[in-house]
């Protein structure tokens, strides 16, 4: 019994100290990895990660487009007073609040991240860096399985860039040394710490790197912008799909929609959850 109580107490202490677990593993001045990416390796990593980031942006855009189509369909349906009366008579007196807000034109408020390039500390708390690592980065990565070498890489860029890289890693679910090394290597010179030489992590020629910096910078902004909206859009899509699923499970509602909106009925039906799941 004593052993069990001690084990339980140790577990609680570990949970309570979870927010500081990364801070204790940071070694000041440690380079993330002694391995340098050769030119061909760097290009291969660059192509792979950029494609992954662009795919993320494309998928996020598709989700927003799907939500826009659903909202447009609901606007069309709700303008029909008889349809609204049919909904009420069939027990559809309310719709999901997220969907109702969207129909009223409410603006999405991103919750996952602060605006790109704006440290969370600017919103209030002013804390000191931990061995060269921005504390907001530690907060952002507190639940991620971060290898110590990643912090060694982040120490080579300024806090604003550290936070941007951390946001990108979290958004892409790529808290990986390879991804961090690429982002550090493609950091604008002005955001590198004084005295750090990029040749220690890559042999890529400077003229080629310059174009890549611009390209990655643009796609990174697109990723962060999409990530800010992604969570809310996902919630609204689930609510909308479930609402349409309920509609399409009601025979009277289905008959009315098929009779009144014959040109749109197939699209309405595609918005229900079962149809979406079959298409995955």
N, C-alpha and C positions, 0 to 999 in steps of 0.2 A: 504493500500500500504506500509506503514512504517513497519507494522508487517511482511509482506511478505519479504521485503528487509532484515529485521533482521534475519528471519528464514533462508533465503538463505545464508546470511553471516555466520551464525553459522554452516551451513552445510559445507561450503567451509573450515572453520577453522578446523572442525572435520576431513575432508579428508586430509588436510595438516599435521595434527598432528597424522595421523593414524599410522605412523611408530613407534611412541613413546607410543602408548596406552597401550602396555603390560608393559613397563618399569614402568609406574606410578602405576601399580597395584601390584608390587612385594613388599612383606614384608620380610625384612631380618630376617632369622632365623626361619621362619614359616614352620612347618612340613607340608608336602603335605596332610596328612590325619592322624587323630589319630587312625583310624581303622587299626588293624593288620590283615594280612591275615593268617588264621589258615592253618595248614599243608594241609588239604584236599582242602581248597579253593585255596591255592597257586598252588597245583598240577593241579587242574582243569583249572586254569587260564593259567598256563604254557603250558599244553597240547593244549588248544584252540589257544593261540597266536602263538605257534610254528607251529601248523598245518597251520594257516593262513599265516605265513611267508613262509613256504615251498611251499604252494600253489602259492603264489606270484612268487617265484623263478621258479617254474615249468611252470607257465603260460608265464612268460617272456621268458623262454627257448623255449617254443612252438612257440612263436611269431618269435623269431630269426630263428628257424628251418623253419618256413613257408617262411620267407624272403629268406633264403638260397636256398630253393627249387625253388622259383620264379626266383632268379638270375641264378641258374643253367639252368632252362628252357630257359631263355632269351639268355644265352650264346649259347645254342644249336640252337635256332632259328636264332640268328644273324650271325651264321657261314654260313648260307645258303644265298648265294648272291642273288639268285632269289627271296627269301622271302623278303630280304631287298629292292629289286627293287619293289616288289609288295607293300610294305609298303609305299614307296615314291609315287608310282602312285596313291595310295588310300588316300593320304594326310597326312600320318604319317611321316612327315619329321623330327620330333623331338620326344623325349620321355621326361618324367618328369626329371628335373635335378638331383633330389635325386637318381633316379633309374640309370641315366646315370653315376653318380659318383660311385655308387656301382658296376656297370658293369666294370668300369675302375679300380676297386680295391681300391677306396678311403677308408680311415679309418674313422670310426665313431668318432665324437668328442662329448662326453657327455656334456650336458648343464645344467642339473638339479642340480647337486651337485658337490662339490669339491671331490677330492679323499678321500676315507674313512680314517678317523683319522687325516686329515690335515685341521686345522682351516682355514676358509676363510681369517682371519686376517693376515695369513702368506703371503698372496699374496700382501700385501701392508699396509693398514691402521692398526695402532696399537691403539686400544681403550681400555678404562678401563671397568672393569666389573660393572654391575649395580646391586647393592645389592647381589653380589655373582653370578650373571648370566652373562655368556659370551655374549657380544653384538651381536656376529654372530648368536647366538641362537635366540635372539630377532628379528634379520633380517629375519631369516628363518621362524619364526612363526608369522610374522607380519600380515599375512592375514588369520590366523587360529583362530577359536573361542577357545582360551585357557582359561581354568579355573585357577584362581590364585593358587590353591593348587598344580598344576603341577609344577609351579616355585618353590614352597616349596620343592618338591621332588628333582628337578634338583639342588637345592642349596646343596644337600648332596653328590654330585659327582663333580669331578674336571672338568674344562672347556672342555677338550678334550672329556670326556665322555658325558658331557652335549650336545655337538654338535652332537655326534654320536646318542644319544637318540633322539634328535630333528629331525635328518635326517631320522631315522627309523620311527618315528611317521608320518612325512610328506609323506614318500614313501609309507607307508602302509595305509595312510589316517586314522590313528588311534591316533589322538591327544586326548587321553583319559587318565583319572587318573589311571584306572586299568592297562593299558598298560605301562604307565610311571612308576608306582609302581613296576611292574614286572621287568622292565629293570633296575631300580635302585637296586632292591633286588638282581639281578643277575649281578651286577657290580663287577669286580675283586677288591679285597681289596685295591690294590695299587691305584685305581682310586676313592676311597671314600675320602671325606674330613676328616681331622684329628678329631678324637673324635666322629664320627658318628657311632652309634651301629645299625646294621641291625635288631636287635630284636625289634626295635621300629616299624617296618613295616611288619615283618613276623616272624612266629614261626618256620619256616622250619629249620630242623637240618642242621648243617654246612657240614656234610659229604655228604648229598644229594645235598645241594646247590652247592658244588664244581663241581660235574659232570654236573649240569645244567648250570653253568657259562660257561663251555667249549662248551656245546652244543649250547647255545644261541649265544655265541660269533661267532661260525662257521656259523650258519644260518644268523646272522646279517650281516656278511661280504658278504655273498651271496646275501642278499637282497639289500644292498647298491650297490654292483657291478651291479646287474640286473637293479636297479633303474637308475643308470647312463646311461645305454644304452636304457632304456625303451622308453623315449620320442622320440629319433631319429628313433629307429626301428619302432615305431608306425607310424610316419610320412612316412617313406619309404614304409611300408606295404600299407597304404592308397593310396599312389601314384601308387604303383605297381598294386593294385587291380583295381583301376580306369582305368589304362592303359590297362589291360587285358579285362576289361569290354568293352572298346571301340573296342578292337581287335575283340572280340566275337560278336560285334554288326555289324561287316562288313562281308557281305556274301562272298565276294571274298577272304578275308583273312581266313575266317573259312574254305572254300573249300580247299584252298592251304594247310593249316595246317592239315586238316583231311586226305588229299591225301599224303602229304609228311611225316608227323609224326603220322601215325595211332596208334602207340603204346604209344604215349604221349598225344594225343589229349584230352582224357578225363581229364587228369591232367591239361592241359592248360586251359580247360574250367572251372575247379574248382577254378582257381585263380581269376575269375571275381567277382566283388562286389556282384551281386545278389545271387550267389551261397554261398558265405561266409555268407551273411545275413540270408539265409535260414537255415544254420547250427547252428545258435546261439540259 
